[in-house]
Amino acid sequence: MAEAILTLNAGSSSLKFALFRVEGPDRLELSLRGEIEMIATRPHFLARDAGGAVLADHNWPDAAGASQPLFEMVVGWTEAHLGADRLMAVGHRVVHGGPNHAKPERVTPALLAALDRITPLAPLHQPQNLAPIRAIAAARPELPQVACFDTAFHHTMPDVASRFALPREYEAMAVRRYGFHGLSYESIARRLPDVAPALAHGRVIVAHLGNGASLCALHQGRSIDTTMGFSALDGLVMGTRPGTLDPGVILYLLQERGMTVGEVEDLLYRRSGLLGVSGGIASDMRTLLVSADIRAAEAVELFTYRIAREAGGLASSLGGLDGIVFTAGIGEHAPPVRAAVCERLEWLGAVLDPAANARGDAVISAPQSRIEIRVIPTDEERMIARHTQVAIGST
């Protein structure tokens, strides 16, 4: 009888999951992956095996908003799929671990209480991450669960990279730069020794470009700086988030335009970024790249401009640059975005091979490029499963 690990990544209206069979220490084989979309409106469950064949495809028009039964259903369906094999644990992506949680931890009532207390640091993400943990704990209290924090990977940043220029008492209140997308960056850092040993020991900027987007400066596989800070609003332009914004804009909107805190929150999380700059055309890069509307082109231009500008800052943090890695949905699948970013970074020695970039090759830098440019798929689910395996095995 084999053992397996289920990974869950809960968002505001979706739940992504993957199942891995445990083949040995640090040896995990993907069995299936899937997602429940539109949980709040018309839940749709889709699961595929490792080869992409559809295993299940269901809609529940009468289950809108009933997230807890859906979370329980994923566990039950997974166990039924396993047959004689045993589900040993469930691993969860948790966006925020705060200042005190620097590694994955087995879920306990004390840990849940601690994560509840830091919900104000990620009010739109943390409750969604914790909901499936609570649902599974209530239905299956004997099933071990592990929380894997997106902030944990960035605990290696030096104080100068994590500190705000605020009075010291605010730092004591946990007001500092945390960084996010850590599971994705850790996934890339683990891959580099196998696919690019020289980069694994060098100075690399990893560009996690998706609906949420950020950059991370890696030195010898460790995070030393990143573009997201206190919240997931900071840094790059994103699908619906503005990225770095003068705090004076927030004060102006509150004091002079009469907006409420809730209205500003909605503006920053749901109506800005690519969606806002494109005039409402789309937050999805694929739509913007094929649009003939000048506002779509301007949104893409701002997206790539800000990536290149922030990359320049991270190159300074690294004291030079040996490589760039593109990952996540846009980073892996949008050659025009990669080309525009690299064109702006020619001063750093980045020279793209247009044909390799168009094909989406693993290495897309030209022979004369002073830095190596790669495309590496991220695998946050496998990272969560590895952490879960270690956390359960060590208890």
N, C-alpha and C positions, 0 to 999 in steps of 0.2 A: 504494500500500500504506500503510495507516494503522498507527499504533503504539498500544500499549495498556499500561496499568499494572494489575497485580494487587495488591490489598491483602489482608493476612492479619492476623487478630486472634485469637491462640490463647489459650484458657483451659485450665482443668484437665481438662475433659472435652469441649470443643467447639472448633471452628475456624470462625470467621466469615470470609467472603471476599467481595470485590467486584471487578468488572472495569470499568475506565474506558477509553474510547477518547480518545486525545489529539487534540483538534481545533485546538489552537494554544496559545500561551503562556497559562497559567492558564485554559485552556478544556478542561474534561473532561466527557465525556458518559457517564453510567452505562449500561453494557451489560447487566450482570447482577449478581446478588448471591445468596449462598447460605450454607449452614452444614453442617458435619458435626457431628452431636450424638452423645452417648453413645459417645465414642471408646473408653473403657475397658471398655465392656460389650457394646453392640450397635450398632456405627457405622451412622448413618443420614445419607445424603448427599441434600441437597435444594437445587436451584438454580432461580431464577426470573429471567426477563428483566426489563427496566426497567418493564414494564407489569404485572408480577405473574404472568404466565403461567408454568407449570411447564415447565422445560427438562429436568430430570433428577430422578429420585427413586429412590434405591437403598438397600438394606440389605445389610450384610455380617455375618451372624451368626457367621462363623468368623474375623473379623478383630479381635476384641476386644483392645485394648491395643497393636495394631500401628500406632502413630501415624506412623512414618516413611514407610511405603508410602502412607498416606492423604495425607500432605502432598505427596508426589511426584505422586499421582494428581490432586490439585486443579490443579497446574500443567499436567500433561499434558492433562487434560480442558479446561482453559481455552484452551490453545493450539489444541486441535482445534476448539473452538468459534469461534476467531478466523478460521480458514480461511487466507486469504492475508495477513491482517494479522499484525503482529509484536509479540510480548510484549517490551517494552523493559526492564522492571524489575519487581521485587516490593518493595512497601513493607510494613513490619511495625510493629504497635504493640508497643512494649516499655515495660512499666510503669515501670521505674526506670532513670534515667540517672545517678543519683548526683550528687555536687557538681560534676562536671567536664564533663557533657554537656548543654549548654544549647540545642542545636539538632539537627535530624535529621542523620544521618551515614551515608555509604555504608559498608556492611559490609566489614570487612577482618579478617584473623586477629588483628591487634592490638586492634581494637575488641571482637571477641568475647572475647578474653582479659580485657580491661578490664571488660566487663559481667559476666563470670564472677566477677570479684573482688568485685563489689558484690552478688552474689546474697544474702548474709546480710541485706541491707537489705530484700529482698522474697523470702523463701525459698519462698513458695507460688506466686508469680507469675512470677518471672524465668526459672526453668528451662522453664516451659511456653512463654514468649515466645521463648526462644532455640532451642527444639527444632526448629521448622520452618525457621528460618534455617540451622541446621546440615544438616538433611536436604536442603534445596534446594541448598546449597553443595556437598554431596557428590555429588548427582546431576547438577547443572547448574552447574558452577563458572564458566562463562562468563556466566551470567545475573546482572546487577547486582542487588543487594539494598540496601535502605535501612532503617535503624532509626529509628523516630520515637518519642520518649520522652514518656510521660505527665507526667513531672515537669518537662519543659523549659519549658513555658509559665509556670511559677511562679518562674522564676529572676529575674523582675522584682520579686519581693517585697523590701521593705526588710529590713535585718538584724534590726530589732526584731520583725518578723513571723516570721522564720525561726529565731530563736535560742531555745534552751531555757535556763532558769535553772540550768544545771549548771556545774561548774568548766570553765574554758576548754579544758583538754586534751581534753575529750570533744567539743567542737565541732571540734577538729583531727582527731578520729577520725571525722568525718562524721556525728556525732550532732546532727541539726538537723531542722527542719521542712521538708519538701520539697513536699507537696501533690501531688494526683493528679487524674485525669480531665482533664488539661491539653488533650488533643486535642479533647475535647468543648467545653471552655470557649473554646478558640481558634476552633473552628467557629462558636460563637455570636458571638464578638467580630468575626469577619469578616462575619457576616450583618447586624449591627446598622447599619452605615452605609447599607445598602440599605433595610432595613425600618423603622428608627427612628433617623434621623440624630441627633436630639437626645440620645438615650440613648447613642449611640456615643461622644459627647464628655462624657458625664456620669458619674454614680456609680450603678452597677448591681450588684445581687446576682443571680447566676445560680444557680439551684437544679437541680443534676443529680441527679434522684431516680430511682433504679432499684434493683436488688438491691444494688448498691453505690451509696452516696449521699454527696454533699458539696455545699457551697456555696462560691462564689468571689466575692470583692469585686473588681469591675472599675472602674478609673478611667481614662477615655479609652482603653478597650480593653485595658488592661494589668492583670495580676493584682497586687494589692497585699496580699491576705490570702486565706486559705482555711481550711476546717475540718479537712481531713485534714492530718496532720503527718508524723512520721517514718515511719509505716506507713499502710496502707489500713484499719487498724482504728480510726483516730481520728475524732472529730467526731460526725456524725449517727448515729442508730440506722439499721441497715441490715437486709437480709434475714436474714442469719445472724450479723452482727457487731454488737457492742454500742455502738460509737462511744466517745466519751470515757468513760473509766473511771478511778477513783481507783487509782493504782499500788499503794496499800495493799491493795486487793482481791487483786492478784496475789501479793503477799508472803504474805497470809493463806492463800490457797489452797495455796501451796507449803509454807509452814512449819507451819501448823496443821492443814490438811486432808490433808496428805500426797500431794497431787497431783503428778504428774511434769510436767516441762516440756512433754512431748508431749501430755499430757492437758489442760493449760491452753491450749495452742495449738489443740487441737481444740475446746475450749469457746468460745474467742474467735472463731475463724474459721468454725465450722460449726454451733454449737448455740445461739448467742445471738441478739440482735437481735429482729426480729419473730417469728421461729420460737420463740425461747426465751420471750419475754414472753407469747405467745399459748398457751403450754402445749403446743407442738408441733402446733398446728392447721395452720399454713402459714408459709412465708417470703414467699409471693406476695401482694402487696397486693390483687389482684383477689379472691382467696379470702377474705381477711380482711374486706373491705368488705361482702360478702354474707352473712357468717356471723352467726348469732344468738347466738353464745357471747360472754359478757361479756369473756372474756379476749382475744378478737379485737378487740373495741372498745377495750380498754385498750392493746393493742399499737399500734393506729392512733393513739390519743390521744398516746401517748408519742412516736411517730414525728413527729407534727405539732408537738407541744410543743417538742421539741428543735430542729426546724427553725427555729421562730420565735425561740427563745432564742438560737440561734447567729446568726440573721439580725440580731438586735439588736446583737450584738457586732461584726458586720461593718459595720453602719451606723455604728458608732462609729469603726471603722478608716477608713471613707470620709469621715467628717465630715459625714454627711448621706446622703440617698438620693433618687435620681431615678426609679429603676425596678427592677422585679423581673422576671426571666425564668425561667419553668419549662421544663425540658427533660428528655429521657430518658424511659424507659418509664412510670414513675409520673407524672412531671411533665407529660408530654404527654397522658396518657390517663386520669387519675384526678381528675375534677372535685371529688369530696368532699375529697380531700387538699388541693387548691389552696384550696378554700373555708375549710377549717379553719386553714390556715396564715395566710391573709390576714385572717381574723377576729382572730387573735392579734396581727396587725401593724397593726391599725387606729390604734394610737397613733402609728405612723409616717406615717399618712396614706393607708394602703392601703384602698381601698373597692372591692369586687368588684361586677361586674355579674353577678347570678346567672344570667340567661338566656344571656349570652355565655359564661360559664364552662361551663354545661351543654352548650352547643353545641361547645365547644372552639375558639372563635374565636381569631384571632391576637392580638387585644387583648381582655382580659377585665376591665379596670378600668372602673369607672363614670365618667361625665363629671365628677363632683365629686371624684374621687380626686386627692390631691395627688401621687401617684406613678403612673407608668404601669406596668401589669401585663400581661405578654405571655406567650404560649406559642410557643416557637420549636423546631421539631424539630432535634435535633443530627445531625450528619453526620460522624462521626469518620472513616469510610472515605474520604470525599472529601478530608478534611484530610490524611490519610496519602498519598493519591494526589498531592495538590498538592505536599507536601513531597518526595515521591519524584521528581516531575518536575523540581523545582528542583535537588535534590541531584545527579541524574544529568546534568542539563543544564549544571551548573556544573563538572563534572569533565572 
